[in-house]
Amino acid sequence: MNSGFGVFLICAAAFIFVAVVVLLRTAIRVLMQYERGVVFTLGKFAGMREPGLTFVIPIFQKLRVVDVRIQTADIPRQEVMTKDNISILVNAVVYFKVIDPKAVIINIQDYMFAIRQYTQAALRDVIGNAEMDFVLTERESIANEIQKIVDTETNEWGLDVESIKIQEVELPAEMKRAMAKQAEAERERRAMIIASEGELKAAQNLSTAAEILGQNPGALHLRTLQTLRDISTDPSEKIVLFVPSNVADLVQQTTKKV
């Protein structure tokens, strides 16, 4: 009889010890520096807990821990129609943080899912009101506009949107080919303009040189000798005829006499 009673006492003591350990583990909580605690007593909001060691009353109180660090939410690639009826694929990422742990627990059920869905809707609206060229060249402006829309709505949820980045904009294959042809045509046009400008500059320089040489016969003779020297260095077969510079004057005088 005494032996059975002793076993009962040992089992009861072990049960009480385990229960006390479980209760203490539930009652004593440690919050990290980047965490905040929201306490509910019998289902009602009872206050906030700061980082460090904190206590809650088991069974009667419940502690919800909220991470207040900057978090990221990936917006999956989705098809969006621009204002000029071009279908493009866009994906983005949202950087945000919790600024009101009480609101993020009480006002919204799943803030991560909610901010993804709302950003997707805002992205469709903003890009749908812009033309394709603007989307490709002004990504930052579009991202800032989306951020303003999302940030205004999520303030009531206790969130602050730090920034939104559009990671990739993918065009249809036929649009890529059309843009490649346009870029090639633009490069050819610029090459033709540069070549024509070079020819015009060369013609102007030749005209100026001819005018200077015409005003100075000695310079013309020197230029002729230089040309002959350059020709003589060419190993190809050729015949060079040296004509005196005054032949034209002699022919002109003879013609007048006749």
Residue pairs with C-beta under 8 A, 6 or more apart in sequence:
23 58
26 56
26 58
27 55
27 56
27 57
27 58
28 53
28 54
28 55
29 37
29 49
29 53
29 54
29 55
29 56
29 63
30 52
30 53
30 54
31 37
31 49
31 50
31 51
31 52
31 54
31 65
32 51
33 51
34 51
34 67
34 68
34 69
35 51
35 65
35 66
35 67
35 68
36 48
36 49
36 50
36 51
36 65
36 66
36 68
36 98
36 101
37 48
37 49
37 50
37 54
37 63
37 64
37 65
37 66
37 101
38 45
38 48
38 49
38 63
38 64
38 65
38 66
38 101
38 102
38 105
39 45
39 46
39 47
39 48
39 49
39 56
39 61
39 62
39 63
39 64
40 46
40 61
40 62
40 63
40 64
41 57
41 60
41 61
42 60
42 61
45 102
45 106
46 61
48 101
48 102
49 63
54 63
56 62
56 63
64 105
66 98
66 101
66 104
66 105
67 98
68 97
68 98
68 99
68 101
69 97
70 95
70 96
70 97
70 162
71 95
71 96
71 97
71 98
71 112
72 93
72 94
72 95
73 93
73 94
73 96
73 112
73 115
73 116
73 119
74 91
74 93
74 116
75 91
75 92
75 93
75 94
75 116
75 119
75 120
75 123
76 91
77 89
77 90
77 91
77 168
77 170
78 89
78 90
78 91
78 120
78 123
78 124
79 87
79 88
79 89
80 87
80 88
80 89
80 90
80 123
80 124
80 127
80 128
81 87
81 128
82 88
82 127
82 128
82 130
82 131
82 132
82 135
83 128
83 129
83 130
83 131
84 131
84 132
86 132
86 171
86 172
86 175
87 172
88 127
88 132
88 135
88 169
88 170
88 171
88 172
89 168
89 169
89 170
90 123
90 127
90 166
90 168
90 169
90 170
91 166
91 167
91 168
92 119
92 123
92 143
92 146
92 164
92 165
92 166
92 167
93 164
93 165
93 167
94 115
94 116
94 119
94 150
94 161
94 163
94 164
95 161
95 162
95 163
95 164
95 165
96 115
96 154
96 159
96 160
96 161
96 162
97 159
97 160
97 162
98 104
98 111
98 158
98 159
98 160
99 158
99 159
99 160
100 158
101 158
102 158
103 156
103 157
103 158
104 111
104 157
104 158
104 159
107 156
107 157
107 158
108 114
108 157
108 158
111 154
111 157
111 158
111 159
114 154
114 157
115 150
115 154
115 157
115 159
115 161
118 150
118 153
118 154
119 146
119 150
119 164
122 146
122 149
122 150
123 146
125 149
126 142
126 145
126 146
126 149
127 135
127 142
130 138
130 142
132 171
132 175
134 142
135 142
135 169
136 169
139 166
139 169
142 166
143 163
143 164
143 165
143 166
144 164
146 164
147 161
147 163
147 164
150 161
150 164
151 160
151 161
154 160
154 161
171 179
212 219
213 219
213 220
213 223
214 220
217 245
221 245
224 245
228 240
228 242
231 238
231 240
232 240
